[in-house]
Amino acid sequence: MHRHFHFHAAMVFSAMGLAIGTMSAVTLTQPSRAATPLPFFSVSAVDSPQAAIILDSQPDVHVAHFTFRGGREDMTIHTLTLHNCVATPKDSDGDCIDGTEALGSDLVAPLVTLTATSSNGNTQVVTGVFVDGSLTFSDLSLLVAHSLTATVDVNISTAAIDDTAVTSGMQFQVAINARTKEFSATLFSGRVITQTDVNKNYAANGMTLRNTKPTLTLSTLSPMGYVEPSFLEVLRVDATAEAAGDITFNSVVFSLTTTDNAGTVWNTCKTLGADTSNFKLVNTLTNTEVPATWVAYRANGNACTPNRDDVAFLSATLTTAETIPAGTTTPYALHVQTVRASALQSDSMSAALPSETELSALGMDVNALVWSDGTSGGTEIDGTIIEILPVIGNTLIFHKSSTNDQS
């Protein structure tokens, strides 16, 4: 809104306050407010923990970190509501009113601790429990100063899996609901704002309760560099079970990247993929082969037929599941027949453990990994939330040998 002030033959004083004169009729216009005012505040959850699996019977598990940044003026938040809403995809807003969202299991978290750290460094710690997916804290004094930050951290104590009320696979995801749940804050100007004014939700990452979990890493002994074409080890991976419990592996998928510079078609479905004896999985801790049923796949995700398409994936379904005892590591090595690769033309190969996302995008009929955590609800778990996938192996280059060159 513009305000107009009219002066007629007004007296004008200079900055020194002495010079006196007159001026004809003029109009002075007061500057207007910005067309789009700053928001009251903004919130980010990008620094929340990324772990997609949380273990049972654990105290003080950090599940969410929200950063508030002050907007148009200082404000103090008094009431804040957390929502246990599992969102798919995970970057949904978490208000649990959309078709891809559903309430998480409150039984996962029998105790919730919220730590609110104001812009001035003051810290307030409060506790509570979720009821029907909501937990409201109404006695906060969280100062979010103009252009400065304040934080809210959420920790939980996880319940013990008992295979009845609490089961492996229950999901949990924290969101700040300032859209459909209680929220209140007082601005520096004295105005009180509520969820009606804010109308926003901010979701952290979704998590799944398990009894234990695997960690897969590239072994320091995984081969690399120049090798002679033969039936050789192309990838070694260390599989570790959390100290909380044993891990059982049922199947695994490997991806292959190869070159055929000499045109021998050594790496194709017609040659490499036509004979399952071209592949072997070895437990290098016991130096024994792990019996498995092998299936080769093309780059489009379809199973191999006898053609010249490259073998891009290998699925190994174990004849007998492999158990990794709690708190221990077992190394596994993939062996592939490469005897027809050209050493003269420097053919190459690298292998990896792909992510579930990569295989799903191709519509493949196998999972990147199938494992169990030893509970009735924790069987046949896929690799969807194994955040350490993919595991990328080293590149092998086939070099010239006077006694073993099939080019």
N, C-alpha and C positions, 0 to 999 in steps of 0.2 A: 504494500500500500504506500502511495506517495503522499507526503504532506507538503502543502504549499504555504509559504510565508510571503506576504506582500509588504513592501516598504515603499513609502512615498516621501521623497525629499528627506530620506533618513540621514541622520548624522553618522558619519563613518569615522571610527577611531583607528589610527594606525597602531602598529604593534607597540610603539613607544607610549601610546595613550595620550598624545598631545595634539597631533594633526587633526584638524577638524575640517570637514567639507560636506558637500551634499552630493546625492546621486539621484538619477531619475528612477522611475518605477522599474523594479526588476523582480524576478521570481527565482527563489532558491529551492532546490529539490533535495530532500533527504534521501540518501542511498537506501535502497530496499534490501530486505533479507535475501539470502540465496534462494533460488527457485527450488532447489532440492536440498533440504537440510541434511546434515550428517545423521547417520543412524544413532540410536541410543548407545549401541555397542556392537561389536562383532565377536564371533566365537569360532575357534578352530580346534579340531580334534586330531589334526594330522600327526601330532607328537604322541598319540596314544600308543600303548604297546601293540606290536604287530603279531605277537604269538597267537595263532589260531586255536591252539590246544592248551587248556589249563588242566592241571592234575588235581585229583581229589585229595581231600584231607590235608590241604595246605593252608597255613595262616598267612594273612596279609599279602594276597596276590594283587598286584597292580593291574587294573583292567581298563582304566581310562584316564586321560589327561586332557583337560579343556583349558584353552588359553582365551581369556576375555581381553579385548582391547577397547579402551574407552572411546566414546564418540563425541557428541556435541558438548557434553559437560560431565563433570564428576557425577558418579552415581554410587549408591550403596544398595547392594542386593540383600533383601531380607528373607525372601522365600524362593526356594529352588526345588524343582521336582525332577528326580531321576526316573527314567522309564526303562524297563527291561523289555526291549523290543528287538526281535531278530529280523533283520532286514535282508532281503535278497533282491537285487544285488546289494553288496555290503555298503555301497555309497548312497543307499536310500536315506530318507530323512529321519526315519526311526520314530514316527509319530503313531505307528500301528493303526492307521486308518486306511492304508493303501493295500491293494490286493497282494502285493509281494511281501507284506510284513505280517508278523504274528508275535504274540507275547512269548518271551523266553520263559525258561523254567526258574521260578523263584527259589526252588529247593536247592539249586546249585550254590546259592549264596546265603547261608543262614545268618551272616553278619556282614554289614556294609559299613565301611568307614570313609567319610568324606573329609578331605583336608582342603580348606579354603585359605588361600594366601593372597592378601590384599596388595594393592599397588604400593602401599607404604611398608610392606614386609610383615605386617601383623598376620598371625596364623590362627585359625580356628579349626578344631577337630571335633566332628560330631559323628554319631553312629546311628544305625537304624536297620530295619529289615524291609524287604519288598513285600507288598501285599497286592495281589492281583496285578503285578507288573509295575507298581508305582511306589515311590518312596519320596515323601515331601519333607524337606528341612525348612522350618518356619522361623527359626531364631538366629539367622545368619546376620553377619555384619561385614559383608565382602565389599570392600571399597574398590571400585574400578574407576581410576582417575582418567580425566580427559587425556587422550593420546598415549596413555600408559597401559600396562598389562597387569592382569591378576590371573590367578590360576585356580583350578579345581581339580584335585586328584581323587580318584575313586579306587579303593582297595577292598577286596572281599576275602573272607575266609571260606574256602570251598568245602562242601559237604563230602562225607565218605560215601563211596559207591557201595550200595548194599544189594544191588540187583533186584530190588523191589520198588521202594519209593524213589530212590536215587539210582539212576542207571547211566552207564557209559553212553555217550552220544547226546546227552541233554545239552541244549544250547542256551547261551547267555550273551546279551549285548546291552551295553549302557548307552543311553541317550539322555541329553538334557531336553526336556519337553517344556518349551515355553510357548506352546501353541494350544494344546487342549488340556494341559494340566496347570496347577497353580504356579504362578510366578509373580513376584512383586519387588519393586525397587523404588527408591526415592532419589530423584535428581537433585543436584545442587540448588536448583531454583525452587525446590520444594514440591514439585509435581511428582505424584505417585504414578508409576506405570505398572501394568499387569501383562498377562499373557495376551490379552486382546491387542495391546499396543505392539508387542514384540512379534507374535505369530510366527515363531521359528522353532525348528528342532535341530539338534546337533548330535550326531551319532558317532560313537567310537567304533572300534572293530569288534566283529562278532567272534565269539569263542565257544569251543565245544569241550565238555568235561570228559576226560579219559582217565583210566587208571595208570597208564604209562604212555610213552610215545617213543617213536624211533627218531634217530638223527642219522642222516646219510651225508657223508662227506667224501671228497676225492682223496684217496690214499696218497701219501707221499711216495709210495712205491709204485704208483700207477705208471705204466711205461710211457715213454716219450722219445721223440727224436728218430734217428735212423735205425731201421730194423730190416732183417731179411724176410722175404715172403715165406710163410710157413703157417702151420696151425699154431697160432701164437696168442698170448695175452694182449688184449687191446685196451682194457679198462679194469681198474681195481678201485673198489669202493669200500669204505669202512662203515659198517652198520652198527650203531650203538643203541642199547636199550637204556632208558632212564632207570635210575636206582629204585624207582617206585615199583617196578614190576617187569616181568619177562615180556619180550616181544616175539610174536610168531609171524613169519613171512609165508605167504601162500603163492604169490606170483609177482613178477616184475617185468617191466618193459624197458628195452634199451633202444636208443636211436643211433643210427649210423650215418656218417657223412663220408663219402668215398670219391675218389677220382679214378678214371680209367683212361689214362693218357695214350695207351698203346692200342686201345680198342679191342681188348681181349674178352670183354663182357664178363670179367671175373666177378664183378660186384652186382650182377643182375639177378632178378628172380629166376631166370632160366638156369643160371649156373650156381650162384651162392645160395639162393633161396630154395632151390629144388631138393636139397638134401639136408635134413635136420641134423645129420652127423657133422655138419660144418660148424656147429655151435656147441659150446660147453660152458657150464657155470661151475666154478671151483670154490670151495671153502678153503681158503689158503691157511686158515688156522690149523685145520686138520689135514690139509693137502689132499682132500677127497673131492671127487666130482659130486655135484648135487643133481640127481636125476630130475629131468624136466621134460615137458612136452613143448616143443618149439614151433612157433608160427612166424613166418616172415611177412612183412607188409610193405606196400609201396608208399611213396611220399603222399599220395592222396588219401591214405588211411585204409585203403582196401587191401585185403589179403592178396599175397602174390599168386599169380598164375604164371605158367612157363613162358614168360616174355622177356624182353630186353629192358624193362624198367628196373631202375636201381632198387636194391633192398634198402629201405629207409628206417624200418623198425623191426625189432625182434621181441616177441612175447614169449616169456618162459613161465609156464605153469608148473610148479614144483610137484613132483610125485608124492613126496612127503614134506609137509611144512617144516621150515627151519625155525628153531627156537633160539633166540639170543637171550641168555640169562640177564637178569636185572643188573644194571651197572657195569656191563661188560661190552666189549666191541668184538665183532667178527668181521674180518675182511673177506670180500667176495671178488672173484676175478672172472671177467668174461673173456672166453677164448673164441677166436674166429679163424676159419680156414682162409688164408690169404695166399696160398701157394701159387695161384695163377696171376697175382698182381705183378705188374711190370716194375722190376727194379731198374731196368735200363731207362725207362721213361718217368721214373720217380712218381709212381702212383702213391696215393696217400689214403689214410683212414683215421677217423676219430670217432669215439663212441661217447654216449652220455646217458644219463637217466633223465628223460623228459618230464615235464610237468603234466599234471592232470588236465590243465587248461589247454595245453597244446593238443593233446589227444582228443579231448572233447570237441575242440573246434573242427577236427577232421571227421567227427562222427564215428570214431573207432569203437569196436565192440569189446575192447579190453580197457582195463584201468592201468595207470602208470605204476601203481603199487597196490597190493592187497595184503593187509596185515590185521592182526588181532591183538587186543590188550589183556586177554586172559579173563575177561568178564563175560557174562551172558549177553550183555548189550553191546559188547565191543568186538564182535566178530565181523569178518569180511569188510573191514574199513578200507576205503579207497585212499588215493593220494591227494584228494582235493585240498585238504588243509595242512599238508606237509609243506611248510613255508620254505624249506631248504631246497626244494626242487625248482628248477633242474640242477643236476650235478654234471658239469661239463668236463669231459676227459681231455687228455692231451692229444696232439696230432702226431701220428706216426707216418714217416716217409720211408718208402721201400727203396733200398739202395742196391746198387749193383754188387753182385757176388759172383765170383768165378765159378762157384759150384751150384748156385741156386738162383738162376735167372731164367724165368719162364717166359720172357717177352719174345 
